[in-house]
Amino acid sequence: MATVREIALEQALIAVIGAAKVEGHDEKQVVDRAVALLLGNNVLRTVDHPHMDNAVKEISDAHAEALVRLSPKGA
């Protein structure tokens, strides 16, 4: 079962990705850049495998959820 913090972080990530899209940014580019930063061993990366792979999956899942929530009903 997810902790309160995990739920909050998931919602926060969905909101950040959604905000990028609503503000007119290419949210896919933002997501791709975030993943590249993780895979490229950037200074922002603070974890190793398997946590890095899990982080990439969470970004992808949050992106999909943001797109679903922002899509017009019935589209």
N, C-alpha and C positions, 0 to 999 in steps of 0.2 A: 504494500500500500504506500502511495506517495506521501511524503511529509508535507507539511504546510509550506515549507520553504521550496520544495520541488514544484509544488503547484504554482506558487507565486512566480518562480523563475520561468516556468513554462509560459505562463500568461504574459509575463514581461517580454519574453522573446517574441511571442506572437504580436504583441502590441508594437514593439520596435520595428519589426518587419512591416507590419501594416502601416505604421506611420510613414515609413520610407515610401511606400506605394502611394498613400494618400497625398503626400507632399510632392508627388510627381517624379520621384527618383525611380530608377530602374531597380526594383527590389531584388530581382534575380541577380543583377550585378553585385548588389550588396551581399547577398547570400553567398555567391560564388567567391567574392573577395574574402569574406569571413572564413570560408572553408580553406581557401588558399593560404591564409595566414596561419591556420592551424597546421596544415600539412607542410608548410614551409619552415616550420620550427621558428616562427616569429617570436619576438620578445613578449607578445601578448599571450603566447601559449605557455601555460603553467603545468600541464599534465602530459603524461606519456600514454602509450597504448595500455589498456584498452579504452581509457577515458577519452582520449582524443577521438577515436572512432565513434564512441557514444555521443560526443559533443557534435560531431558532423551529422550524425543521424538526428539528433534533437533539432539542429538548425533546419535540416530538410523537412522534418515533421512540422515544425513551427511555420515554415514558409508555406507548406501545403495548407495548413489550418488557416493561416491569414488569408490566403487566396480564396478559400471556401467562404470564409466569413465576410469577405469584401465583395464577393460576386453577387450580382443581382439575383433575387429570388427567382427560381425557375429557369435560370440560364444554363 
